Amino acid sequence: MENQNQTTNVPNPMGANPVAPAGNGAPTVAPVVTPEKPVEEPKVSRVAQADFVKQIIEKLRKSENILVALSNNPNIDEIAAAIAMTIYLDSMQRHVTAIYSGEIPGALNFLRPEATFETNTASLQDFIIALSKDKADHLRYKLEGDYVKVYITPYRTEITADDLTYSKGDYNVDFVLALNVKLASELDGALSDYGRILHDAAVANITCDTPGKFGEIEWCDPTASSVSEMIARLIFEMQGTEKPLDKDVATALLTGIVAATDRFSNGKTNSETLGLASRLMTMGADQQLIAAHVMDNANPAAQAAPVLEDTEPPVDLSIPEVPLSAEEVVVQPMNINLPAEETAPVDQPAVQGTGAVVTELPPAPTVEPGKDYATMMQEALATAPAPEMPPMPGMGMPQAEAPSVPNVETMSVPTMAPVPGAEQMPPMPMANPAVAGEPVARPETVLPPPPAPVIPEGMGPEANPPSLPPVQM
């Protein structure tokens, strides 16, 4: 062995080319030795992943009392996965207990974690009632309302309370399912007596980054985005992918995936993660409820951001309240002039507040009473002078202006002398001078002879209409 150790060539750890002297003393260059590449830890294959899942499912189906355990510092993903697994195992008629004694983030209150987790291990131990076998013939129990009554039939004797002894049994745990726990010492503080708890129980630990070192089954999948994704795959493998999932279970699993992937935006997100999230939503996962509670709380760095305190005292911008005496309060009546047909104005004091200086209010604007515009129009027409009208064609005199009020009465009209060169026209009615008022005097204007008018039938010279005298101007 010594000769072998002496002749073994050891590569230069620095990767340099050593120089060795030749037989004649001339240096020679040794051959280049390529350093060995570090051996990467082989990833768990799909076959190995399926084998781990199969082992855990077999343990779950054979166990009656199951404990779901968390670390002393779990994140939202691990807590949501524990809630989903507990609800699912409870639906399979298993006695399952999830224990976590730490503070649960408020973002998960919509999952009702208080209905899932217990803060101590009291429910993991049996309560034992002991009685001498010589005094008991047989026993039975019966549910009556909210109570479980145990009936003991005595054997040739009388049983009293002094014959009974009470004690607690050992931890009644068949299988422990731990979520992302590296060491047994990192379990939740309520499981500090893990030596006795794990003594007779099989342990499976599920992690998504590095394997743990205390479980009988260490299932680790670095390609998974979260523990919730691994629990979802485990559940679908147990019941089948086609069977619908409970809405609360689907919502809890999707909550963990959303929190771990930072809303599907970090490097943990892959196609398998998105496909699984889509399947959970089709089974009833409430993504709107998750978005409303988890989106702003999924980043632990944002939750732990320090709150900056102001170094200067805040400035008081409030207005101090100044009490007023009765003499300082000025009450200004509000007078409003209403139209005549409306209700008469009522004096109403102005509303005065306390704690502020009261100033005199300006007088209210005066509202003019309503006017009868019809009456005003008639008065204006009656007093205004009659407008001038141009003379009518064919007439040798200026035309009188029509009255403002068309009150025409039929009256006898004197004849007017015919105009030379013009045919006589039929008489025309005149307005009542008493109604129209006095005509306005105009200077007499001589008009050129008008063209011969068209005389209708029956209106020729033979009709001999009465002529009109000239109008005195």
BELZILIN-V929876 format. One record per backbone hydrogen bond with DSSP energy under -1.0 kcal/mol. CO is the residue of the C=O (numbers start at 1). NH is the residue of the N-H. If there is no record, write none. Layout:
{{CO;NH} {CO;NH}}
This chain:
{{1;5} {2;6} {3;7} {12;15} {18;30} {20;28} {22;25} {26;22} {28;20} {45;49} {46;50} {47;51} {48;52} {49;53} {50;54} {51;55} {52;56} {53;57} {54;58} {55;59} {56;60} {57;61} {58;62} {59;63} {64;95} {65;174} {65;175} {66;97} {67;177} {68;99} {69;179} {70;188} {75;79} {76;80} {77;81} {78;82} {79;83} {80;84} {81;85} {82;86} {83;87} {84;88} {85;89} {86;90} {87;91} {89;94} {90;93} {94;96} {95;66} {97;68} {98;118} {105;108} {106;109} {108;111} {109;112} {112;115} {113;116} {113;117} {118;100} {121;124} {122;125} {124;172} {126;169} {128;167} {130;165} {132;135} {135;155} {138;153} {140;151} {142;149} {144;147} {147;144} {149;142} {151;140} {153;137} {160;163} {161;164} {165;130} {167;128} {171;173} {174;202} {175;67} {176;204} {177;69} {178;206} {182;213} {183;186} {184;187} {186;72} {188;191} {189;192} {193;197} {194;198} {202;176} {203;216} {203;217} {204;178} {205;219} {206;180} {207;221} {217;205} {219;207} {221;224} {226;230} {227;231} {228;232} {229;233} {230;234} {231;235} {232;236} {233;237} {234;238} {235;239} {236;240} {246;250} {247;251} {248;252} {249;253} {250;254} {251;255} {252;256} {253;257} {254;258} {255;259} {256;260} {257;261} {258;263} {261;265} {261;266} {266;269} {270;274} {271;275} {272;276} {273;277} {274;278} {275;279} {276;280} {277;281} {278;282} {280;285} {281;284} {285;287} {286;290} {287;291} {288;292} {289;293} {290;294} {294;297} {294;298} {299;303} {300;304} {339;342} {348;334} {371;373} {372;376} {373;377} {374;378} {375;379} {376;380} {377;381} {378;382} {379;383} {380;384} {392;395} {405;407} {415;468} {415;469} {416;468} {419;422} {432;436} {433;437} {456;459} {460;463} {461;464} {468;416} {468;417}}
